[in-house]
Amino acid sequence: RDVLVLDLRTEEEFNACHIKGAVSYPSQMMSRSMYQFTPEILKFKNREGCLMVLYDIEERLSASVGTLWYEKAIENFVVLNGGMAALLQGGDRDCVEGVAASDILSLDQEENTPPAAAG
């Protein structure tokens, strides 16, 4: 099966750290008129034997883009459950390249840490 992995974060975030083999496809592309699909996406779109994987840091962007793609009758895509942060937390650091991988983990942990009780 042919797989196209699409990173929906900004180009800057992609350049800092991304899943190996992923292609940058900023989610802002979806807000433009006519839903700007790259030639690579058009090559994969609804093709038998092809799968597209959408991801960002924590699934926020990918969930909304996934909903839009579903509404546009794109059938052969999945959203990476939990995003790249979940992948890194699961210990799969070898499939991510870039210097910011550890920053993503620490950022995710900070966001998920409950605030300290006032006292």
C-alpha positions as CSV (number, residue, x, y, z in Angstrom):
1,R,0.0,0.0,0.0
2,D,1.2,3.5,-0.9
3,V,1.1,5.9,2.0
4,L,1.3,9.7,2.0
5,V,2.0,11.3,5.4
6,L,0.8,14.9,5.6
7,D,2.0,17.3,8.4
8,L,-0.7,20.0,8.8
9,R,1.4,22.4,10.9
10,T,3.1,25.5,9.6
11,E,6.2,25.1,7.3
12,E,8.3,26.5,10.1
13,E,7.1,23.8,12.6
14,F,7.5,21.1,10.0
15,N,11.1,22.2,9.3
16,A,11.9,22.1,13.0
17,C,10.6,18.5,13.6
18,H,8.4,16.1,11.6
19,I,7.7,12.4,11.1
20,K,10.3,10.9,8.7
21,G,9.0,10.8,5.1
22,A,6.2,13.3,5.9
23,V,5.2,16.1,3.5
24,S,4.4,19.6,4.7
25,Y,0.8,20.5,3.9
26,P,-0.2,23.5,6.2
27,S,-3.8,23.3,7.2
28,Q,-4.2,26.9,6.0
29,M,-4.2,25.5,2.5
30,M,-7.7,24.1,3.3
31,S,-9.1,27.5,4.1
32,R,-8.4,28.9,0.7
33,S,-11.0,28.8,-2.0
34,M,-11.2,25.7,-4.1
35,Y,-9.5,23.6,-1.4
36,Q,-5.9,23.7,-2.7
37,F,-4.8,20.1,-3.1
38,T,-1.2,19.5,-4.1
39,P,-0.6,17.2,-7.2
40,E,0.7,14.6,-4.7
41,I,-2.6,14.6,-2.8
42,L,-4.6,14.5,-6.0
43,K,-2.5,11.4,-7.0
44,F,-3.6,9.7,-3.8
45,K,-7.1,11.0,-3.4
46,N,-9.6,8.1,-3.3
47,R,-7.2,5.8,-5.2
48,E,-7.3,2.1,-4.4
49,G,-4.2,0.9,-2.6
50,C,-3.3,4.5,-1.4
51,L,-3.7,5.9,2.1
52,M,-3.1,9.4,3.4
53,V,-2.2,10.0,7.1
54,L,-3.0,13.5,8.6
55,Y,-1.2,14.7,11.7
56,D,-0.2,17.6,13.7
57,I,1.0,17.9,17.3
58,E,-2.0,16.8,19.2
59,E,-4.7,16.0,16.6
60,R,-6.4,19.4,16.8
61,L,-5.7,20.5,13.2
62,S,-5.9,17.0,11.7
63,A,-9.3,16.4,13.3
64,S,-10.8,19.5,11.6
65,V,-9.1,18.8,8.3
66,G,-10.3,15.2,8.5
67,T,-13.9,16.4,9.0
68,L,-13.6,18.6,6.0
69,W,-12.1,15.9,3.8
70,Y,-14.9,13.5,4.9
71,E,-17.5,16.1,3.9
72,K,-15.7,16.4,0.5
73,A,-16.0,12.6,0.1
74,I,-12.3,11.9,0.5
75,E,-12.4,8.3,1.7
76,N,-8.8,7.0,2.0
77,F,-7.3,9.0,4.9
78,V,-6.8,8.5,8.6
79,V,-5.9,10.9,11.4
80,L,-2.9,9.9,13.5
81,N,-4.5,9.3,16.9
82,G,-3.1,11.7,19.4
83,G,-0.8,13.4,16.9
84,M,2.9,13.4,16.9
85,A,3.0,14.0,20.7
86,A,1.3,10.6,21.3
87,L,3.8,9.0,18.9
88,L,6.7,10.5,20.8
89,Q,5.2,9.7,24.2
90,G,4.9,6.1,23.1
91,G,8.6,5.9,22.6
92,D,8.7,5.9,18.8
93,R,11.3,8.7,18.6
94,D,13.2,7.0,15.7
95,C,10.4,7.8,13.3
96,V,10.7,11.5,14.0
97,E,13.4,13.8,12.8
98,G,14.4,17.3,13.9
99,V,15.8,19.0,16.9
100,A,12.4,19.9,18.4
101,A,11.2,16.4,19.3
102,S,12.1,16.8,23.0
103,D,10.5,20.2,23.0
104,I,7.3,18.7,21.7
105,L,7.2,16.2,24.5
106,S,7.9,18.8,27.2
107,L,5.3,21.2,25.8
108,D,2.7,18.4,25.7
109,Q,3.5,17.4,29.3
110,E,3.2,21.1,30.4
111,E,-0.2,21.4,28.7
112,N,-1.5,18.2,30.4
113,T,-0.2,19.0,33.9
114,P,-2.9,20.2,36.2
115,P,-2.2,23.7,37.7
116,A,-0.8,23.6,41.2
117,A,-3.3,24.2,44.0
118,A,-3.2,27.7,45.4
119,G,-2.3,27.7,49.0
